[in-house]
């Protein structure tokens, strides 16, 4: 459901800006997989979720 994914996207972003980049990265990785399975590998939302995952993963620093 598009509305549910939108809410999850907003929550993932909130996690990142609230000082939890590792949790945001995990949330965006899950969103990317959900978008990929429902919309396809090349869909813009899938790619955007992956970019956000990479951004927050890098912001979290080394594990």
C-alpha positions, 0 to 999 in steps of 0.5 A, a space after each residue: 500500500 502506497 500510503 503505508 510505504 509513505 509513512 514508513 519513508 517519513 519514519 525512516 527519515 525522522 530516525 536519521 535526522 533525530 540522531 539514529 543514522 544506523 536505524 535509518 539506514 536499516 529502515 531504508 534498506 527494508 524500504 528499498 527491498 519492499 519497493 523492488 519487490 512491488 515496483 521493480 528494480 529500476 523504479 525511481 522509488 527503489 533507487 531513491 530508497 537505496 540512495 537514502 540507505 547509503 547516505 544514512 549508512 555512511 552517516 552512521 560511520 563504521 559499524 
